[in-house]
């Protein structure tokens, strides 16, 4: 999924009073036509308990603290669970290839793959009771997919290596210091590519125009300040990275694993890019009600807090009252004022495909 080690990297306040009942226990309603009452929630729980288990793909215990959510579903509803970890593309291919012989009920895919899963016809809709608190950009209008948590490109600064008066808080600051900047192997991973897109956003570019972002890194290369180190936990711990560009949940997790006092993590104040992961329920699920109950729980206050404990930023972060210890794992909401989601996935897919060649010809060519 993102990077190995991303999480050690999901009494609800809101009653289940507005639950969409599309497809519940044989009922077929037009999505959004009716809102459920407590009896519908009770019916869902009863049906899920009868199914007795939920099988997932791409939702392992060690990722985004899924471990606690599966434990809660076992304790509260008696649902057994097993996961097979795989990539987003593999999950969709598995749903399609197995069809009625489905071995998985629910999966977790990157934001760009939610619409692809719908196009492939392998999903079924379900809107949890907190649906209205999920931003429109982060969900399918019919309930086929919805982001449970996000990742935003952050700056991770080694305070022992970068003087306080030089520490960057925006992309605009990066060209002014004497420290090196590590972005990792651009063209090989979503985190690295998204860092270039975030820099493009900050300098007037967009998904179809990465040139402003590439120019920033080219200038760093000309200055001899573009580090070729991969900003992973090992390199950070060894002091090989002075300033790194990482997903916020990776940076916060690494910070706490290494030494919370050694690193500062900030979201660039001029711009950044928000991405995330979305649950999809298999159209052919053998345990469809258990899968729907799992999504319901993932979007509840308790499920969202579980994600936060794994350093993943809950999609409903602004509506949660997290305990002090859990809240300390995340950055304040105010840090995300100028972060924004990808708007043109088609253009971004094309640009990302070209990035390996562009990185070589427009950035690394200037490397000292």
N, C-alpha and C positions, 0 to 999 in steps of 0.2 A: 504494500500500500504506500504509505509515505516513506518513512525512513526507519530502519531497524532501531528500536529503542524509543520510539515516539511516545510510548505510554507504558507506564508500569502498572500507550497512544495507539455508559453512556451508563408522612401524612400530607398527600397532594393538597395544595391550597384550593385548586379549582375542582369543583364537583364534576362528575361525568354527566353533565346535564345537556350537552349539545352535541351528542355523539351521532355522526352519520351512520346510518344502519344499512348502507348499500351492501347487499350480498349477505347479510347476517342470517344465519339459520334458514336459508332457503328463501328469504325475503328478497325481492328484486325491486329496488326503487331507483329512480333517476337520481344521480348524485346531486346532493344539495336540495332535493325536493322536500325532504323531511328531516327533522332534527329529533334525535332520540331522547327518551327520558331514562330514568334510572333503571326501569325494567328492561330496556334494551341492553344496558350495560350488564345487568345481571344475566341476561340471556347469553351475551357474548362470553362472559366468564364461565358460565355453565358449559357451553359448547366447547370452549378451550380446554377446560378440565377434562371433559370426556375424551378429547383428542390426546391429551396427556403429555405432549411433547412438541417442541419446535426445533427444526433443524435449519441452521443458517450457513451462509457462505460469506467469506470476507469479513467476519465479525469475531475474531479470536479473542480469547481472554485478555491477552496482553495489549490489545489495541484499544485506545480510548477508554480503558477501564470497562470494557464490555463484561468482564468477569463479574462485577457487582450486579449488573442488570440481570444476567442469567441466574445468578444466585437468588436475587429477589423474586424472579418469576418462579423459581423452584420452591422457595419458601412460602410465597403467598398463594400460589395457584397450583403447585404440584407439577409444574411443567419440566420434564427432562429436556436436556439440550445437548446437541453436538454441533461443532463447526468444522468446516473445511475452508482453510484460508486460500484465497485466490484473487487474481486481479479483477478489476471491474469488467473488462472485456470477456474474461473467462467465465464470470458469473452469468452474464447474459447468454453466452454461447451454451452454457450448461442448461439453463432454463429452457432454451429453445430445443436443444438436442434431445433432452429427456422427455419433454412434453408430458403426456399423461403418466409417465413412469417417474415422476419427479422425486428426487431424493432431498431436495432443499425447499424450504418454505419462504425464507426471507433472506435478503442480501443487503450489502452496504456498498454503494458504488459512487465514484466521483461524480460531481455535479453534471459534467458534460454527458455522462452515460445514462442519466435518468430519462431524458427524451429519447435516446437511442433504444432503451429497453421498451418504451411505449411503442415506438415505430416497429420494433420486432414482434410486438404482440404477445409479450411474455409476462405482463403485469396485470394485477387487479387492483382497483381503487379501495382506499380506506382513509377516511379523514378522522384523526383523533380529536378528542373533545377540546383540545387547546389549539385547534386549527387556525382560528382567527388571529392568534399571536405569532404565527409563522409568516414572515414577510412574503409578499406576492412573488418576488423574484426567486424565492427559495423553495417554491412548491409548484406542482402541477395543479392546474385549476380543478381538475376532476379527482385529484387525490391519488394518482398513480405513483407519484414520488414526492418526497419532501426532505430537505436537508435537516438532519438532526443536530449537526454541529458544523462549525466553520473553521477554516484556517486562513490567516492573514499574514502576508509577508512582513516580517519584523527585522529590526536591526538588533543584533546581539553583540554587545560591546564588552571587551575585556578591560575592566577598570584598572587593572594592574599595569596594562600596557598602553592605554590611551589616557593622556592627561585630561582632567575634568574639563578644562576650557576648550578641548578639541573634540569632545565626544559629540558625534552627530545625532541629530534628532529629525533629520529630513534628508531626502536624496540630495537636495541642494547643498547640504553641508559636506557631502562626501568628497567634493573636489578641493576642499580647503585645508584638509589636515595633512599630517605626515604619516599616518598609520596606513596599513594595508587593508584592503577590502576583499573578502573571499565570498564568491557566489557559487562555487562548486562547478561541476561538469555540466555546463549549459548544453541543452540538446538531449540530455539523458534522463532527466527527471522533471516531474511537475513543479517541485519546489524551485529548482534552478531556473526553469523557463519562466515561472511566474514572477521571479525576482526581476527579470528583464522587462516583463510587461508592467510591473509596478513602477519601475524607473521610467518607462515610456509614459505612463499615466502622469507621473509627476512633472514631466517636461513637455506635455502637450500632445503626446501620441495616444494611440489607442490600439485595439486588437489587430487592426489591419495596418498599423504604422508603428513598428517597433524601433524605427531609426533613432528617435530622440533617446530612447533607453540605451541602445547600442552605442550611441555617441558618448554617453556618460562613461560607460565601461571602457571605451576606446581611449578616452582622455585619461582615465586611471591607469591604463596600460602604458600610455605615453609617459606618464609621470613615474612609472616604475612601481605603482602602488596597487596593481591588480594581483592579488594572491591567487595562485592556482590550487591552493589547499581546498579540500572538501570540508566545509564547516560541520563535520560530524562530531559526535561526543568525544571521540578519542583525540581528534586534532584540537578541539577546544580545551580539553583537560591538559594537554601537553603545552598549551600556550602557543600553538602554531597559527591561531587565528586571532587577529586583533579586533576586527569588525567583520561579522558574518551576516549574510542575508538568509534567513530561515523562516519557515512557518512559525507563527507565534507559539503553537503548542509544542513544537520541537524545542524552540529556544527556551521556553519556560521550564520544560522538563529537564533539559540538559543543565540549565542554571541550577536547579535545585539538586540534581544528582551530583554535580561537581562541587559547587560552593555558592550558595545564594548571595554571598557578599562580594563575590569576585566578578560578577557579571551584571550588566544593566541591559534590560530588554525594552525596546520602545517600538511603537508603530510609527513609521515615517509620517511626519505631520503634514507634508505637502500632498502625499497620495500613497495609497497602497492598494493591493488587489485582494479581494475576499474570494475564497473558494470553499469547498466543503464536500461532505459526503452525505448521500441520500439513501434512505431505506427503500427497497422495492420488494413487494410481495409477489411471489410467484403465482401466475395465473393458474397453474396446475398444482398448487400446493396440496399436499396430503393432509396438512394440518392448518387450514386457512384461518380458522378462528383463533388458534394459538398465535399465528403470525400477526393477525390484527390486534390481538391483545398485547403482543410484544411491542408493536408500534405504538399503541396507546400508552404503554408504560414508558417507552423511550421518550415520548413527548410530554410526559407528566413532570411535575416538579422534581419528584424523586429520581426519575430516569435522567432528566437533564443534569441534576446534581451529580449523578454517577459519572457522566461524561466529563463534567468539570473537574472531578477528582482525577481524571486521566489527562488533564491539561487541554482537552478539547473544548473549544468555546461553544457553549450551548446556543442553539438558534434562538431560544427564548431568554437569552441572558438578561435582557432589560426587564423581564417580568419575574425574575427569580429573587428570592431572599435567601441567598446562600449563607451557610454558616461561615464564620470568620476564617476558619482554617481552609475551607474550600475556596472562598473568594480570593484568598491570598495567592492561590495558584494561577489566577487569571489577571489580566491587565484591566484597569478601569474602563468603563464604557467610553469615557471621553477620549481615550487614545485612538478610537476608531472613527473619529469625526470625518476624516477625508479618505477613508478606505471605501472601496466600492466593488461590487461584483462585476464579473465579466458580463457584457451585454450582448456581444456578437460572437457566439460560439463557433459559427462557421468560419468567420474571419480568423479567430484565434487558432482554430485547428490548422488552417492553412499556414499561418505565421509560425506556429510551433513546429510544423513539419520542416520549414525552411531554416529554423534557428541554428541547427548544427553547422550548416554551411555559412550562414551569416556571421555567426560567432567567430568562426575561423577567419573569414575574409575581412570582416570589419572591426574586429576587436583583437584577436590573438596576433594578428599580423603586426600590431604595434607593441607587442609584449617585449620588454627588454630581456 
